[in-house]
């Protein structure tokens, strides 16, 4: 028999819906607040398309099917699937302020959200499965976090921190997060700061970062942003910039270009449209700024132990735009933070961090330093050319106004 639920945004009712016993969407029964919907608005007035959108939201609210330890977690918590798992925690997370409850419930956001209330730590990196002290009634953001890596949330000094592991024997992803963070510190690029720690028992390397959202501000992913308007012959790069500009965020191109530069340097192969976005005030719905750059672990040939594919390789997949990260440098402008001297330290950053990873052989570490230096040199050439083009264009514009110097 179908069960009826309410989707809320904080304490604002958004829509009511019904789920089958297998936790599949039966129907959206009523929409109360269109402007607070957790998916794009381009299908307003098209019930079938909206049902598909909301089904996708429900399916992706919890742990993905591709996560390696999902079967163990489902078995030990005695649930049918990841949707039941996430709904057991009211679909709450530490990314945005959406949640669900049964229609006959009197629950209040203020009493259960993970930003202000304590929660259980479900995941333990030193064994597969869940913490043995967890009950099936416990709720936790560990059960609603996106991504294929094993992750867990912890509370330190009343702040929320995310810990992430690795999927491969070389355990490289946590080190890559630190490398990307150190490079962005060098350039002065806004980002989520990642550090390296080790698990207590098995000494497994983990990355740790502070939560970028809080009780007032939430992440709205680029996927949702882009789906607020029809494509209208725009690529997703121009479309995202224009939509953000229309909503008051004026420096998106510069911030987006910074992200594309970093993705090229480290060879990020997982920059999909859920891996960047904007920060929004969840009460006023004001768009505040582009979210700081986050989630950079799937880079630097993290899944490839063989070194023969690394040498002289400029290309890596630009998942959200298609093509390669190298080819997409055509989109970028000249960054304000640019200084050729800054690029001299990139290879040292990569080497210093990777040489702390005992699971990668020296040949691969050396090759990774080599390819990053090679990409840095190529990027210097590209950016110098863009600067020269800007200079020439400035002279041309001023010449039309009888000026002899660039603006």
BALOSE-936374 format. One record per residue (C-alpha): x negated, y, z negated; residue in three letters; chain. Coordinates in steps of 0.001 Angstrom, whole numbers. Layout:
PT       c1       c2       c3  res  chain
PT        X        Y        Z  ALA      A
...
This chain:
PT       c1       c2       c3  res  chain
PT        0        0        0  UNK      A
PT    -1332     3429      938  UNK      A
PT    -2531     5712    -1845  UNK      A
PT    -2147     9490    -1657  UNK      A
PT    -5025    11828    -2460  UNK      A
PT    -5677    15548    -2626  UNK      A
PT    -8839    17055    -1138  UNK      A
PT    -9935    20099    -3105  UNK      A
PT   -12570    22784    -2737  UNK      A
PT   -13432    23553    -6346  UNK      A
PT    -9882    23911    -7725  UNK      A
PT    -8373    25076    -4417  UNK      A
PT    -6085    22430    -2805  UNK      A
PT    -7136    21938      842  UNK      A
PT    -5095    19033     2157  UNK      A
PT    -3275    15871     1109  UNK      A
PT    -3870    12520     2778  UNK      A
PT    -3251     8799     2494  UNK      A
PT    -5767     5951     2445  UNK      A
PT    -5169     2272     3061  UNK      A
PT    -6263     -414      596  UNK      A
PT    -9450     -714     2683  UNK      A
PT   -10137     3004     2205  UNK      A
PT    -9370     3983     5784  UNK      A
PT    -7473     7181     6570  UNK      A
PT    -3794     6543     7316  UNK      A
PT    -2711    10135     7829  UNK      A
PT    -3192    13736     6808  UNK      A
PT      141    14538     5184  UNK      A
PT     -245    18297     4758  UNK      A
PT    -2880    21018     5220  UNK      A
PT    -2707    23691     2530  UNK      A
PT    -5708    25877     3350  UNK      A
PT    -7177    25839     6867  UNK      A
PT   -10049    28215     6092  UNK      A
PT   -11405    25797     3452  UNK      A
PT   -11358    22660     5604  UNK      A
PT   -14659    20729     5336  UNK      A
PT   -14910    20264     9089  UNK      A
PT   -14882    22516    12142  UNK      A
PT   -11790    24491    13104  UNK      A
PT   -11821    24007    16864  UNK      A
PT    -9100    21322    16674  UNK      A
PT    -6593    23365    14659  UNK      A
PT    -3121    22362    15823  UNK      A
PT    -4295    19027    17277  UNK      A
PT    -3346    16394    14652  UNK      A
PT    -4981    13404    16360  UNK      A
PT    -8331    15201    16738  UNK      A
PT    -8143    16482    13160  UNK      A
PT    -7481    12957    11891  UNK      A
PT   -10624    11783    13674  UNK      A
PT   -12624    14648    12171  UNK      A
PT   -11383    13948     8657  UNK      A
PT   -11915    10182     9045  UNK      A
PT   -15504    10961     9961  UNK      A
PT   -15831    13217     6893  UNK      A
PT   -14512    10453     4624  UNK      A
PT   -16803     7837     6166  UNK      A
PT   -19878    10033     5793  UNK      A
PT   -19108    11308     2324  UNK      A
PT   -20942     8467      634  UNK      A
PT   -24008     6324     1191  UNK      A
PT   -24570     5546     4902  UNK      A
PT   -24185     2019     6221  UNK      A
PT   -27798     2102     7368  UNK      A
PT   -29121     2486     3830  UNK      A
PT   -31201     -583     2972  UNK      A
PT   -29934    -1131     -588  UNK      A
PT   -26245     -404       69  UNK      A
PT   -25208    -4068       -2  UNK      A
PT   -26851    -4545    -3397  UNK      A
PT   -25166    -1449    -4819  UNK      A
PT   -21735    -2451    -3476  UNK      A
PT   -22133    -5961    -4878  UNK      A
PT   -23255    -4888    -8333  UNK      A
PT   -20525    -2232    -8632  UNK      A
PT   -17906    -4563    -7106  UNK      A
PT   -16616    -2250    -4380  UNK      A
PT   -15443    -2966     -841  UNK      A
PT   -17456     -308      939  UNK      A
PT   -19267     2994      556  UNK      A
PT   -16006     4985      764  UNK      A
PT   -14622     3242    -2304  UNK      A
PT   -18015     3851    -3911  UNK      A
PT   -17913     7598    -3228  UNK      A
PT   -14238     7938    -4183  UNK      A
PT   -15095     6308    -7503  UNK      A
PT   -17112     9482    -8129  UNK      A
PT   -14302    11627    -6693  UNK      A
PT   -16481    12248    -3597  UNK      A
PT   -18359    14844    -5640  UNK      A
PT   -21936    15663    -4665  UNK      A
PT   -24638    18274    -5249  UNK      A
PT   -24497    19684    -1721  UNK      A
PT   -21074    21318    -1521  UNK      A
PT   -17988    21854    -3682  UNK      A
PT   -15509    19436    -2122  UNK      A
PT   -13970    16514    -4011  UNK      A
PT   -10905    14265    -4044  UNK      A
PT    -8514    12862    -6607  UNK      A
PT    -5275    10888    -6553  UNK      A
PT    -2205    13049    -6112  UNK      A
PT     -841    12202    -9560  UNK      A
PT    -4080    13204   -11357  UNK      A
PT    -4593    16328   -13453  UNK      A
PT    -8381    16464   -13099  UNK      A
PT   -10115    19829   -13089  UNK      A
PT   -13276    20687   -11097  UNK      A
PT   -14833    22504   -14037  UNK      A
PT   -14778    19365   -16177  UNK      A
PT   -16316    16909   -13701  UNK      A
PT   -18538    18707   -11155  UNK      A
PT   -22204    17651   -11196  UNK      A
PT   -23556    21209   -11288  UNK      A
PT   -22298    21883   -14811  UNK      A
PT   -21709    18429   -16278  UNK      A
PT   -24046    15571   -17119  UNK      A
PT   -24048    12437   -14979  UNK      A
PT   -25453     8938   -14961  UNK      A
PT   -28627     7974   -13096  UNK      A
PT   -27571     4979   -11013  UNK      A
PT   -30669     4310    -8911  UNK      A
PT   -33974     3015   -10256  UNK      A
PT   -36885     2927    -7823  UNK      A
PT   -38646       81    -9619  UNK      A
PT   -36030    -2531    -8631  UNK      A
PT   -33371    -3016    -5952  UNK      A
PT   -29784    -2369    -6984  UNK      A
PT   -28425     -152    -9736  UNK      A
PT   -29271      710   -13300  UNK      A
PT   -28154    -2244   -15413  UNK      A
PT   -26476       63   -17932  UNK      A
PT   -24115     1534   -15338  UNK      A
PT   -20401      795   -15687  UNK      A
PT   -17995      719   -12788  UNK      A
PT   -16249     3772   -14308  UNK      A
PT   -19403     5919   -14351  UNK      A
PT   -19601     8697   -11777  UNK      A
PT   -22845     9911   -10259  UNK      A
PT   -24200    11992    -7348  UNK      A
PT   -26459     8993    -6593  UNK      A
PT   -23371     7347    -5066  UNK      A
PT   -22487    10224    -2735  UNK      A
PT   -25865    11344    -1422  UNK      A
PT   -26472    11269     2339  UNK      A
PT   -29470     9747     4141  UNK      A
PT   -31073     6355     4669  UNK      A
PT   -33773     6652     2004  UNK      A
PT   -33226     5523    -1559  UNK      A
PT   -32503     8648    -3579  UNK      A
PT   -31493     9654    -7060  UNK      A
PT   -30617    12841    -8902  UNK      A
PT   -32021    13746   -12305  UNK      A
PT   -31525    16621   -14745  UNK      A
PT   -34603    18415   -16082  UNK      A
PT   -34207    21447   -18343  UNK      A
PT   -30625    21752   -17090  UNK      A
PT   -31749    21932   -13433  UNK      A
PT   -30866    19263   -10854  UNK      A
PT   -33704    17580    -8945  UNK      A
PT   -33593    15072    -6073  UNK      A
PT   -36054    12176    -5925  UNK      A
PT   -36629    10360    -2625  UNK      A
PT   -38584     7227    -1779  UNK      A
PT   -39566     5562     1488  UNK      A
PT   -38318     2866     3864  UNK      A
PT   -41672     1628     5146  UNK      A
PT   -44705     -185     3765  UNK      A
PT   -46969     2847     4192  UNK      A
PT   -44632     4895     1975  UNK      A
PT   -45517     8028     3924  UNK      A
PT   -42298    10068     3799  UNK      A
PT   -42849    11599      315  UNK      A
PT   -46331    12729     1361  UNK      A
PT   -44923    14248     4555  UNK      A
PT   -42453    16303     2512  UNK      A
PT   -45353    17770      550  UNK      A
PT   -47386    18441     3707  UNK      A
PT   -44509    20327     5339  UNK      A
PT   -43926    22274     2138  UNK      A
PT   -47610    23248     1860  UNK      A
PT   -47747    24397     5496  UNK      A
PT   -44628    26534     5039  UNK      A
PT   -46156    28048     1904  UNK      A
PT   -49158    28959     4045  UNK      A
PT   -46942    30666     6637  UNK      A
PT   -44557    32274     4137  UNK      A
PT   -41533    30396     5526  UNK      A
PT   -38438    29950     3345  UNK      A
PT   -38065    26283     2395  UNK      A
PT   -37237    23804     -323  UNK      A
PT   -40388    23115    -2337  UNK      A
PT   -41383    19427    -2510  UNK      A
PT   -43857    17852    -4923  UNK      A
PT   -45215    14309    -5255  UNK      A
PT   -44607    12108    -8303  UNK      A
PT   -44868     8375    -9022  UNK      A
PT   -42316     5946   -10453  UNK      A
PT   -43021     4941   -14038  UNK      A
PT   -43527     1187   -13641  UNK      A
PT   -44604      364   -10089  UNK      A
PT   -46342     3680    -9302  UNK      A
PT   -44221     4095    -6160  UNK      A
PT   -44749     7528    -4502  UNK      A
PT   -41676     9762    -4563  UNK      A
PT   -40939    13303    -3474  UNK      A
PT   -39090    15612    -5857  UNK      A
PT   -37335    18892    -5105  UNK      A
PT   -34995    21229    -6921  UNK      A
PT   -31374    21402    -5759  UNK      A
PT   -30922    24301    -3306  UNK      A
PT   -27226    24754    -4173  UNK      A
PT   -25481    25731    -7408  UNK      A
PT   -22056    26240    -8922  UNK      A
PT   -21408    29297    -6715  UNK      A
PT   -23236    28484    -3456  UNK      A
PT   -22905    25451    -1213  UNK      A
PT   -24465    24067     1951  UNK      A
PT   -22392    24062     5122  UNK      A
PT   -24211    21961     7701  UNK      A
PT   -24984    23089    11230  UNK      A
PT   -22650    20372    12501  UNK      A
PT   -19702    22061    10796  UNK      A
PT   -20886    25563    11753  UNK      A
PT   -21216    24653    15427  UNK      A
PT   -17797    23006    15450  UNK      A
PT   -16060    26179    14320  UNK      A
PT   -16026    27352    17932  UNK      A
PT   -15733    25765    21347  UNK      A
PT   -18975    25298    23265  UNK      A
PT   -18192    27722    26121  UNK      A
PT   -21267    26797    28197  UNK      A
PT   -23638    27613    25303  UNK      A
PT   -26382    25258    24155  UNK      A
PT   -26307    24455    20442  UNK      A
PT   -29214    26809    19748  UNK      A
PT   -27465    29904    21153  UNK      A
PT   -24107    28738    19853  UNK      A
PT   -25378    28375    16271  UNK      A
PT   -27104    31782    16359  UNK      A
PT   -24039    33562    17752  UNK      A
PT   -21630    31973    15273  UNK      A
PT   -23875    32883    12337  UNK      A
PT   -24283    36425    13647  UNK      A
PT   -20508    36758    13960  UNK      A
PT   -20261    35738    10298  UNK      A
PT   -22802    38267     9036  UNK      A
PT   -26100    36339     9055  UNK      A
PT   -28347    38447    11290  UNK      A
PT   -31787    36808    11027  UNK      A
PT   -30848    33286    12088  UNK      A
PT   -32951    33228    15255  UNK      A
PT   -36145    34018    13324  UNK      A
PT   -35354    31414    10654  UNK      A
PT   -34335    28804    13229  UNK      A
PT   -37546    29442    15184  UNK      A
PT   -39575    28898    11990  UNK      A
PT   -37904    25506    11603  UNK      A
PT   -38668    24556    15214  UNK      A
PT   -42319    25555    14777  UNK      A
PT   -42690    23373    11688  UNK      A
PT   -40899    20480    13364  UNK      A
PT   -43368    20664    16252  UNK      A
PT   -46449    20762    14014  UNK      A
PT   -45424    17745    11918  UNK      A
PT   -43558    15918    14672  UNK      A
PT   -40234    15757    12846  UNK      A
PT   -37994    13182    14548  UNK      A
PT   -34942    13564    12286  UNK      A
PT   -33827    17190    12565  UNK      A
PT   -30182    16424    13268  UNK      A
PT   -27326    18869    12678  UNK      A
PT   -26737    17687     9119  UNK      A
PT   -30367    18465     8226  UNK      A
PT   -30008    22245     8356  UNK      A
PT   -27226    24757     7870  UNK      A
PT   -26080    27850     5998  UNK      A
PT   -25444    28684     2358  UNK      A
PT   -21924    29930     1596  UNK      A
PT   -20276    31489    -1455  UNK      A
PT   -17677    28860    -2287  UNK      A
PT   -15202    31313    -3841  UNK      A
PT   -15255    34209    -1366  UNK      A
PT   -16347    31973     1586  UNK      A
PT   -18941    34621     2504  UNK      A
PT   -21810    33267     4586  UNK      A
PT   -24972    34241     2696  UNK      A
PT   -28021    33087     4671  UNK      A
PT   -29586    30223     6576  UNK      A
PT   -30397    27441     4131  UNK      A
PT   -34100    27021     3327  UNK      A
PT   -35770    24325     5438  UNK      A
PT   -35415    20873     3884  UNK      A
PT   -35762    17163     4641  UNK      A
PT   -39037    16824     6585  UNK      A
PT   -40117    13280     5651  UNK      A
PT   -39437    11543     8972  UNK      A
PT   -42501    12986    10646  UNK      A
PT   -46223    12395    11319  UNK      A
PT   -45562     8946    12817  UNK      A
PT   -44252     7763     9431  UNK      A
PT   -42842     4511    10830  UNK      A
PT   -45784     3681    13152  UNK      A
PT   -48755     1924    11529  UNK      A
PT   -50509     1625    14910  UNK      A
PT   -52738     4567    15765  UNK      A
PT   -52968     4109    19538  UNK      A
PT   -49704     6033    20121  UNK      A
PT   -50875     9038    18114  UNK      A
PT   -53844    10264    20116  UNK      A
PT   -53163    13418    22190  UNK      A
PT   -49418    13054    21558  UNK      A
PT   -47635    16416    21670  UNK      A
PT   -44135    15003    21857  UNK      A
PT   -41610    14123    19164  UNK      A
PT   -37844    13958    19380  UNK      A
PT   -35835    17148    18868  UNK      A
PT   -32718    15290    17780  UNK      A
PT   -30316    18222    17470  UNK      A
PT   -31160    19866    20811  UNK      A
PT   -32402    16918    22845  UNK      A
PT   -35755    16659    24566  UNK      A
PT   -38964    17046    22576  UNK      A
PT   -39968    19456    19827  UNK      A
PT   -42759    20609    22143  UNK      A
PT   -40427    21472    25037  UNK      A
PT   -38062    23336    22698  UNK      A
PT   -40796    25831    21810  UNK      A
PT   -39567    27607    24948  UNK      A
PT   -36677    28915    22845  UNK      A
PT   -38688    30595    20125  UNK      A
PT   -39803    34205    19826  UNK      A
PT   -42969    35600    18274  UNK      A
PT   -42869    35161    14453  UNK      A
PT   -43549    38117    12162  UNK      A
PT   -45711    36019     9843  UNK      A
PT   -48115    34937    12604  UNK      A
PT   -51845    35092    11992  UNK      A
PT   -54211    32858    13888  UNK      A
PT   -56380    32471    10786  UNK      A
PT   -53557    30693     8941  UNK      A
PT   -53695    27787    11375  UNK      A
PT   -57273    26928    10388  UNK      A
PT   -56103    25324     7134  UNK      A
PT   -53381    23063     8545  UNK      A
PT   -55651    20067     9181  UNK      A
PT   -57077    20332     5669  UNK      A
PT   -53581    20374     4191  UNK      A
PT   -52652    17188     6070  UNK      A
PT   -55880    15453     5121  UNK      A
PT   -55811    16470     1454  UNK      A
PT   -52277    15146      970  UNK      A
PT   -52505    11985     3074  UNK      A
PT   -55735    10850     1467  UNK      A
PT   -53784    10487    -1783  UNK      A
PT   -51733     7746     -117  UNK      A
PT   -53473     4423     -693  UNK      A
PT   -51029     2647     1642  UNK      A
PT   -52288     4276     4871  UNK      A
PT   -55570     3188     6424  UNK      A
PT   -58307     5747     7025  UNK      A
PT   -58126     5519    10825  UNK      A
PT   -54501     6577    10844  UNK      A
PT   -55154     9410     8395  UNK      A
PT   -57975    10694    10593  UNK      A
PT   -55791    10476    13710  UNK      A
PT   -52981    12375    12020  UNK      A
PT   -55348    15186    11038  UNK      A
PT   -56617    15229    14627  UNK      A
PT   -53166    15425    16246  UNK      A
PT   -51941    18131    13858  UNK      A
PT   -55035    20221    14635  UNK      A
PT   -54397    19653    18336  UNK      A
PT   -50794    20806    17980  UNK      A
PT   -51930    23837    15977  UNK      A
PT   -54291    24874    18777  UNK      A
PT   -51523    24448    21342  UNK      A
PT   -49156    26476    19210  UNK      A
PT   -51718    29281    18897  UNK      A
PT   -51900    29460    22701  UNK      A
PT   -48112    29514    23034  UNK      A
PT   -47607    32177    20361  UNK      A
PT   -50421    34368    21673  UNK      A
PT   -48797    34230    25085  UNK      A
PT   -45436    35207    23610  UNK      A
PT   -47097    38128    21827  UNK      A
PT   -48767    39248    25054  UNK      A
PT   -45456    38994    26911  UNK      A
PT   -43794    41132    24251  UNK      A
PT   -46591    43692    24598  UNK      A
PT   -46250    43848    28388  UNK      A
PT   -42458    44102    28177  UNK      A
PT   -42819    46909    25629  UNK      A
PT   -45065    48887    27988  UNK      A
PT   -42598    48351    30854  UNK      A
PT   -39692    49597    28764  UNK      A
PT   -41634    52649    27581  UNK      A
PT   -42863    53407    31095  UNK      A
PT   -39258    53821    32152  UNK      A
PT   -39007    56503    29487  UNK      A
PT   -42355    58131    30481  UNK      A
PT   -44163    56648    27487  UNK      A
PT   -47571    55058    27676  UNK      A
PT   -47556    53025    24445  UNK      A
PT   -45435    50034    23470  UNK      A
PT   -42758    50366    20822  UNK      A
